[in-house]
Amino acid sequence: MSNEVERFLETQDEVVSLMFLENKSDELTDILVEALEEALKILKFEVSHDTVH
């Protein structure tokens, strides 16, 4: 993993930790739900384009 990716992940961890400390868990939940919904859309799109032989 490159240093840029490692630093990005560390920064994200710091942001999440600060949000928990500031008692913003509802906002984190909203972000997580939105990310999961987007991931499901992508997966559904990928599965719908598979061909069966």
N, C-alpha and C positions, 0 to 999 in steps of 0.2 A: 504494500500500500504506500502511496506517495505521501510525502510530508504534508502536502496541501489537503489531502483527504483526511489524514489523521487530525490535523488542526481543525478542519471543519467539524469533524465529529466531536472533538473536545469542546469546541465552541457551542455546539448544539446541546451537549450535556450540561454545560454551564448555564445556558439559557433556561433549560428545563428545570434545573435545580433552583435557580432564582425564582422562577414562576411558582414552584412549590413553596418556597420560603415566603413569598408574597401572598400565599393563599389564593392562587389563581388556578386551582385545579379544574374549575369548570371550563375555563378557556382552553386548557390543555386537552380536556376531554373533547371539546368541540373540534379542535385541530386534529386529534386522533381519529375521530369519527369521519371527518371530511377526507382524511388521507386514506382510510380504509375503504370508503365508498368509491374513491377514485381508483384504488387498486382493483376493486371488484369490477368496475366498468372496464378496465384494461383487460382483466382476465376473461371476462365475458366476451369481449371483442376477439381476443386471441382464440378462445375455444370455438367461437362461432365460425371461424375461418379455417378450422382444421378440416382436412378432407379424409373421408373414409374410403378405403380401398377394399 
